Amino acid sequence: MIAGDRVWLNATPMATFRSDLFKTPKAAVAARNRFAPSVDDVRTAVRAIVRHDRRPWPETLFQP
């Protein structure tokens, strides 16, 4: 998702917006859990990965 310039934390948007990576929300949950065990861990990991990127990486919270 980072390579695609967007990172979602919830399984449904992950599967909806990146169906090429996650066929179902359950697959998105499994992938997210392999990457980091909690949402805060995902945020920390993404920040560490993009910290030297020159582009801004704003965090947006939304509720559909």
C-alpha positions, 0 to 999 in steps of 0.5 A: 500500500505504501508504494501506492501512496495510500495506507488504510488501517481497516480491512474493508477499505483495504480490500475495497481500494486495493483489491489487487492486494487483498481479495477479501477483508479477511485477507486484509486482516491476515496481511495487516496482522503479519505486518504489525500486530496492532493498529498503532504498530502499523502507524509506527511501521509506516512512519518508519518506512516513509520517514525519508520520503520527500513527499508529505504523508499526512494522516487522515482519519475518516468514518464512512 
